[in-house]
Amino acid sequence: MIQTLKTFFGYDNFRPLQKDIIQNLMDKKDALVLMPTGGGKSICYQLPALLCEGTAIVVSPLISLMKDQVEALRANGIQAGALNSNNDETENANLRRACILGKLKLLYISPERLMSEVDSLFQDIQISIFAIDEAHCISQWGHDFRPEYAQMGILRQKFPTIPIIALTATADKITREDIIRQLHLNNPPIFISSFDRPNLSLTVKRGYQQKEKSKAILEFINKHQGENGIIYCMSRSKTETVAQMLQKNGINSGVYHAGLSAQQRNNTQSDFINDRIQVVCATVAFGMGIDKSNVRWVMHYNMPKSIESFYQEIGRAGRDGLPGDTILFYSISDLILLTKFANDSGQQAINLEKLQRMQQYAESDICRRRILLSYFGETIEKDCGNCDVCKNPPERFDGSIIVQKALSAIARAEQQVGTKMLVDILRGTPTPEVVEKGYNQLKTFGAGRDVPPRDWYDYLLQMLQMGYFEVLYNENNHLKVTEAGKNVLFGRERAMLVVIRREEFVSSRKRGKTPIIKELPLDLPATKDKDLFEALRLLRKKLADEQAIPAYIVLSDKVLHLLSIEKPRSITDFGNISGIGEYKKERYGKYFLKVINEYCQ
């Protein structure tokens, strides 16, 4: 096992659980594997495929994901292919022949295609294992139910002796049970690896309105020049307005959502994977097919509907183990809209519960990583030090007067206003709607004009969290003062609010163009030789372009950092760098050594 791992993947050791999972498969037993994105799931079936006779069948939901995986395997000298509708018939015929002759170690296939091959191709070849990737799609309780996945129980019926491994990054208890039942897995051990991704920073920004979000996004991207990132939005139209805003400010960006043609989506994905665009603005339709290891940050323009969705999406950052940043914008309007979606869904109770847990994460004033991990049944012994709460612990102040002003305005408007109109009343903004309803005559009209609008939205989120008012979702989202709120309103109790720290945004025109070089985690020192790192990066891009493959498939960012630190001078030393297998050593060694030797001289 270790020899194969080193030869093909360039690693000296397995990550936690990988060896046990591989051994389980080698013993011809089924398994269910839960590992976070970037946790090393693929090796759990790719390595046994190399060690076993025959071809491993890998079921994958997206053509783009198959393409990525196949390119990465071939770049490591492994015979792999993908049978799908993007190929012409000659290509598919050649793949079938290679399988029948036993020349292909891994064959990737979609669930739809799988059903048509069960009684034809699969009867003519030796199959070593079945690997079901993104297995949560099987379950109607998973967040991405696909009916074709539900038919895959047929594999156990047709091939009772071939082991099946189901893999996913996120699945709660109900989803796990559903996967085992649907696939007819035979008493499978459930391998659950740590969900902790310490290299990802966690930040939540509360109460921002559109203009402030745009400023914050531009400021962040200007600090992270040349670093790839994804911005997830709730709606298709929002992905387009955010992308237009970025393009207007000189940032190369693309759009990805289900309303675009397959060709448009493929073009965006290809541009992103090959570093032709820096940012993708996307709905949740984007990402499952992304195997790109050097995504450096993920933003959520709107709050996701569940921690599973959130965790899977932020997992697309920092897959190479280097630092990644995650930012979540959280507002009352998101909460109201998502609650409406949950109420209107077929699984109201479950979806409201999932949303509530997401809300707890966004509103937390304790270490966010603890909350995230506790959701997956995991605890850590100390605060993480890499989330906004740990870095800037919240300070509180007596905000009773602020709360009284807001609750008084709600009460005087006879509890018939939503959050936007409430802020207009407090700020003394005579909008047509406010005037029409006579709210400009209220005693509280303009009582909070000294507080900026964004701060009001933040304070209202805090008040909602503390239970001082509730949103009547079935009555036009009007706000209603609760008993706890009345205690503050009538002076019986004090309200302690969190101090809002305002950010200073620096215009990008005044800023230098130097990207920030961060300290690297996992005991990797930051490279002092930035020039060498950049030279290696340029060479990698040239080699990738010549082969028409993404740059990270040649060598990952992490391997480039190690090369610029270790500076190997011989082909043997080059091959000893973690992440460089025999095939890459032979194929690329001389080119990278030439650059390193020239630099050292």
Protein Blocks (a to p, Z undefined) as FASTA:
>chain_A
ZZmmmmmnopabdcehklmmmmmmmnopacdddddehilmmmmmmmmmmmpgcjdddddf
bfklmmmmmmmmmmnopacddddfkbcfklmmmmmmmmmnopafbdcddfklmmmmmmmm
mmmpccfbdcdehkllmpmkbmbdcfklmmmmmmmmmmmmbccddddfbdcfklmmmmmm
mnopahiacddddfbdfkbccdddehiafklmmmmmmmmmmmmghiacddddfbfklmmm
mmmmmmmnopacddddfkbcfklmmmmmmmmmnopafbdcddfkbojlpcbfkbcbdcdf
bacfbfklmmmmmmmgoklopacdddddddfklmmmmmmmmmmmmblmlmmmmmmmmmmm
mmpcbdfklmmmmmnopacfbdehlafklmmccddddfklmmmmmmmmmmmnoopacfkl
mmmmmnopacfklmmnopmmpmkgoklmmpcfklmmmmmmmmmmnopaccdfkngoiacd
dfklmmmmnopaccddddddddddddfklpcfbdcddddehhiacdfblmlmmmmmmmmm
mmmmmnopafklmpcfklmmmmmmnopabfklmmmpghiafklmmmmmmmmmmmmmmmmZ
Z
